[in-house]
Amino acid sequence: MEQPQTNPNPKPQSTPPYMKAISGSFGGVMEACCLQPIDVIKTRLQLDRTGCYKGIIPCGATVYRAEGLQSLWKGLTLKYALRMGSNAVFQGAFKDSATGSLSNQGGVFAGFGAGVLEALAIVTPFEVLKIRLQQQKGLSPELLKYKGPIHCARTIIHKEGIFGLWAGAAPTVMRNGTNQAAMFTVKNAFDVLL
């Protein structure tokens, strides 16, 4: 009896792009949850003109004591989840259709494109909201200028116009475009090595 032939080098199944986007988005959410307290502390230290905070740990402790644990997550939004989806889309768009791989040049263009898109469509408006929410101090809702992200957005649009949500867009585009271009290039280089 003859045994069935098996392929000694089976082709590995590739992960569908939507699964990569979902995985990247989930990773972005987890990253945001872990790093948001550090971002709140960084923003408070940057805005501290009176010398109220004496460093990272004293700042975090002061914010916690004065405003509660939840205040360390002020401004947390889903922007991180949305950003990862744009990364997957641009990587797929610049892959070589014959080989399915991303060239170094393709990685640069994909990264820059993803960075510019996310800066304009996602990062800038969300960062404007995040920073405005983070700079508020206190627990008393009646003393806060912004009651939450939606109220903050409405107030900015009403007082500053729709483009108030894109304050600082040019440097954000430059930062995100170059950051993602570099990240995609390095990731692509490591993918080849591994």
Steps between C-alpha positions, in 0.01 A plus 500: 500500500637837397511780755361839400758758405542782746662826415823527703488882479138597559420863429421677828156651511510876509302700751212691337545880496186557709645280777824700490299822528296363792814373674676831447198690628478283811871553561446874463223497760718307745790740437273799562367358826850434630661827386217749562594571864854586390359728231275680750798553733716623209235750396455626856877544541522686168217735595618558858603866517488529879738221594219306663644164392853395599536207260323204343409306815397804708289625208324164462442478875362855515265438207384174661442657845330814370292354216480124546642203315275546194658841432820325387303380197360843402479538126526128426338441165483233236747687278764233561274223377412698189866577426599135481233431239647767268845339537366165377320662205810685378726196542260299287480774235878520451577126500633347181204318345722221362700423815269633771795667670562864580818648352707752695376779274143373535544498878609864498205606283251285692623633832501862389153465346360333812662764719359792300153345480485419869636845594230678301204268549559370851796619706475880480133539596528235772818656642336843510216348704737296716720795590206728573352235730832419666580860584185529712554455870251401765208268550209740518313467168346847530848656509630311197485679165462169315277222634641228275633438147173569318430816699859609441466450122169687489643790701808528277289491183258760641770741623786440254335345197550149362868566427561553872512120520799506264714748694862388461429277200817586303751388765285196577505401131878541488547302823265216413605474135871472579439282806289248311733503196792413730296242692379322185853496357651353816215250540543392138876455550443284809231297322758414230760402762260286699 
